[in-house]
Amino acid sequence: MTAPCVFARDHCEFGVLGKGYPAGRGKIALVYGNWRKGIGGDVRSYGLSGKMNSPTTLDASTQESLMTDHITVHTAERVTTVTITRPEKRNAITQAMYAKMADALADYAASDDARALVLTGAEDYFTAGNDLKDFSTANRSDELPPVARFLNGISTCPKPVIAAVNGPAIGVGLTMLLHCDLVYAAQSATFDAPFVKLGLVPEAASSMLLAGSVGMAVANDVLLAGRKLTAAEAHDYGLVSRVFADGDLMGEVAGIAQHVARCAPVSMQRSKSLIRNQREQVAAQMAAESVLFVEQLKSPEFAETVAAMMQKRAPVYS
């Protein structure tokens, strides 16, 4: 069984919607964002308009259409750009969004035309992580979950994957960067992986790859002590290739992507395969993390974390 990758942040909206959200006061939503006042008693979903919708009023095809519209895919001049476009929820990712990103990666890998892929977020966030409400209601089946399809796709993609981190990268927003070949960040970007704060464990092989990227001491500071890195720190430690002014990021990355796309494609792919020569170890680490992740999701620690967030108090672990 592959574990879903559920993350939170120190000010995650693990249940509370209030002022600033249309028709949302007093409702539980389980999505990332800032804590708001007012705990209510039901769980609702939000569509493109930001208005609250009862899940019982939307059929599966309508829900799928709403969700996948939050991922835009565009290819021009041999560069595919995948944008997480859900700014009203700080680009929190649903299972349907993962499915579309996984499809985009598969199409890119198989394309004879596209030779570079840029992954970025809309407006002020790269991504605030997973939409917990969506994950809490996702259907469980024997099929590979969309989040696992995406992580497998990005970790095994034979072509260059470039990240343009335009804002906070939280949870999977950080761990997916470990599978990108070039990572560029805006000066305002931050990097946060608060697994332990949620009573969970790292995923996407981050328990192995982050230490390889930034060193064991810094990786432990991030994963165990909950340290949030600035863009400058991420660059200094080797997580980020370069940092650009916020307004310059996308233009700079576009130029780099076009340069990469003009390079000899076979040479590029073979070079990447030589650099990323630990695929078996990465897959094994992902599998080991998944087992523990599932166990923690069912644990009293995770339940206490959720209860404490709902009640706006510090968790107490026995």
Buried (B, 14 or more C-beta within 10 A) or exposed (E): EBBBBBBBBEEBBBBBBBEEBEEBBBBBBBBBBEBBEEBBEEBBBBBEEEEBBEEEEBEEEEBBBBBBBBBBBEBEEBBBBBBBBBBBBBBBBBBBBBBBBBBBBBBBBEBEEBBBBBBBBBEBBBBBBBBBBBBEEBEEEEEEBBBBBBBBBBBBBBBBBBBBBBBBBBBBBBBBBBBBBBBBBBBBBBBBBBBBBBBBBBBBBBBBBBBEBBEEEBBBBBBEEBBBBBBEBBBBBEBBBBBBEBEEBBEBBBEBBBEBBBEEBEEBBEBBEEEBEBEEEBBEBBEBBBEBBBEBBEBEBBEBBBEBBBEEEEBEEE
